[in-house]
Amino acid sequence: MTTTGVRATARESAGIMPGAWRIGLLRGALEIKQFFRLREQVVFTFSFPVVFLFLFASIFRDRVGHTGVTASQLYVPAMMASGIMATSFQSLGISIAVERDEKVLRRLRGTPMPPAAYFLGKIWLVLFTAVLETAILLAVGTAFYGVHLPSDAGRWLDFGWIFVLGLTGCALLGIAISSVPRSAKSASSVVVLPFLVIQFISGVYISVDTIPGWMLDIGALFPLKWLCQGLRGVFLPDSAKVLEQAGSWEFGRIALVLAAWCAGGLALCLLTFRWKNRRDG
């Protein structure tokens, strides 16, 4: 038996509860297992951005100005960003609201499980689904739409921190908005509508060079716009940066905004998260 196994056995023999990290891992495995048991949800989650990518890339195929990229290539990183926000913001916003309304959170709160373990479980689910969906979209983009994988380590490093900061900020925003719906029935409407609007003003469905400036300014208040811009900077040639509002990728500004959303999202969660519905007191 390994040292870790001996320690775990000793802790169990002494009646000591495992730590939040270990319980969070187990909770995450349970969340992932439950997710894949719902086949319709799995198919919808992973096929939705792929179908939209196919539709938009099939309709808009011309080259964009003198950038050397096609409209379909612009949609690949945009759909990747949208997929990241869908698996974090939308997924958590709806699922936590439903679990609160069904009193699942209330029952979990009454167990010895550390509250942090619940959120760790959700984080593992979000991370797993976001990585898988991003990989699928990247594979489709490189295979059918001429998107080239970065050839230098610097771009992959940029992709790493953009992915982590963007996913974290969107996940925290999803946890925060989960407290807004009054019931499970209204959760989808409350979460999906603002997400849909944010996609349109952040350059997901419409190229940023055709969106009115005031709309882009509003979109810049949310993480999706910067997530889209960062992923375009990673997977598209530098000639395409002239399409951006500032005419550059602005990696430094992207890092600051996404990091600010991580901090602000955490503050919102601490201020707004509830284990019970308002009607339960």
Beta strands, then each sheet from edge to edge (+ up, - down):
end
